[in-house]
Each structure stands twice: as C-alpha cells, then as structure tokens.
Amino acid sequence: MVRLASLIVLIALAGCETTQGRLSEAKVTEAVAKMSIDLPDLPEACVAETGRAYPKAAEPWVVLQKRWEILADNRDRLSADCQKWWDDYRAAIAGAEKARAP
C-alpha cells in the first residue's frame, strides 16, 4: 500500500513544473513570436517563366536566335525587378527590426 501511495505521489509530482521552467518556455514562445515574419506573396516578376521561341516554317535560324534573345532579355529584366523588390523588402524589415530594438 505504501508503494502504491508513493507511486501515485511520484506520478503527480512528475507533472509539476517549476516557475523557472514555465518562464523559460514563455520566453522561448515570446522570442519565436517576435521573430516570425509573415512573408508576402512574391511579385509576378519572381515567378514568371522564361518565354519560348519555337522555329517557324522557313524561318532562318538567325531570326529564331534573335527572338530567343529578346525573350531572355525580358526575363532578365523581370529577374532584376524581383531582386530589387526583395532587396527593398529586406531593407524595410531591417529598418523595422532596428526600430523595435530597445
């Protein structure tokens, strides 16, 4: 009977947590909440696919190559726009973090 009583007491105490332990968990939860950043949807420039240039009947290869270069230039321009957008976004986040710092 004593064994059963001591076993019940040990099980009951095992679920107890110190105040320090609860505070540590609260600090971790608070830090995670502060650091989580909701990322916005990507701009269209970031998800655009490269265009395709298919040969047309009796079209010289040089013309096809020129059309492909134009498509590649357009995609490069979209990529540059995307990079600028993300650089601006990161700078805004860094500014917000500096403003939030004590």
C-alpha positions in Angstrom: 0.0 0.0 0.0 2.9 2.3 0.8 4.4 1.6 -2.6 1.2 2.4 -4.3 0.8 5.7 -2.4 4.4 6.7 -3.2 4.0 5.8 -6.8 0.9 8.0 -7.1 2.7 10.9 -5.4 5.7 10.5 -7.8 3.4 10.5 -10.8 1.6 13.6 -9.5 4.9 15.4 -8.9 6.3 14.4 -12.3 3.7 16.6 -14.0 4.6 19.6 -11.9 6.9 22.2 -13.4 8.9 24.9 -11.6 8.1 28.5 -12.1 11.6 29.0 -13.7 10.8 26.3 -16.3 7.5 27.9 -17.2 9.2 31.3 -17.5 11.8 29.8 -19.8 9.2 28.3 -22.1 7.3 31.6 -22.1 10.5 33.4 -23.1 11.1 31.0 -26.0 7.5 31.3 -27.1 7.7 35.1 -27.0 11.0 35.2 -28.9 9.6 32.9 -31.6 6.5 35.1 -31.9 8.7 38.3 -32.2 11.0 36.8 -34.9 8.3 35.2 -37.0 7.7 37.3 -40.1 4.9 36.8 -42.5 6.3 36.9 -46.0 4.2 38.5 -48.6 3.3 36.9 -51.9 6.0 37.0 -54.5 5.7 39.7 -57.2 4.9 38.4 -60.7 8.5 39.1 -61.8 9.7 36.4 -59.4 7.5 33.6 -60.6 7.4 34.4 -64.3 8.7 31.7 -66.5 11.1 32.1 -69.5 9.3 32.5 -72.7 9.8 30.0 -75.5 10.9 30.7 -79.1 9.8 28.0 -81.5 11.0 27.8 -85.1 8.5 28.8 -87.7 8.3 27.3 -91.2 11.1 28.6 -93.5 12.4 30.9 -90.8 16.2 31.5 -90.7 17.9 30.3 -87.6 19.3 33.8 -87.0 15.8 35.2 -86.7 14.9 32.4 -84.2 18.0 33.2 -82.2 17.1 36.9 -82.1 13.6 36.1 -80.9 15.1 33.9 -78.2 17.5 36.7 -77.1 14.5 39.1 -76.8 12.7 36.6 -74.6 15.8 36.1 -72.5 16.3 39.8 -72.1 12.7 40.2 -71.0 13.1 37.5 -68.4 16.4 39.0 -67.2 14.6 42.3 -66.7 11.9 40.6 -64.7 14.5 38.9 -62.5 16.2 42.2 -61.9 12.9 43.7 -60.8 12.3 40.8 -58.5 15.8 41.2 -57.0 15.2 44.9 -56.4 11.8 44.2 -54.8 13.4 41.6 -52.3 16.2 44.0 -51.5 13.7 46.7 -50.7 11.7 44.3 -48.6 14.8 43.1 -46.6 15.8 46.7 -46.0 12.3 47.5 -44.7 12.5 44.5 -42.4 15.9 45.5 -41.2 14.6 49.1 -40.5 11.7 47.7 -38.6 13.9 45.5 -36.5 16.2 48.4 -35.6 13.1 50.5 -34.6 11.9 47.6 -32.5 15.2 47.0 -30.7 15.4 48.6 -27.3 
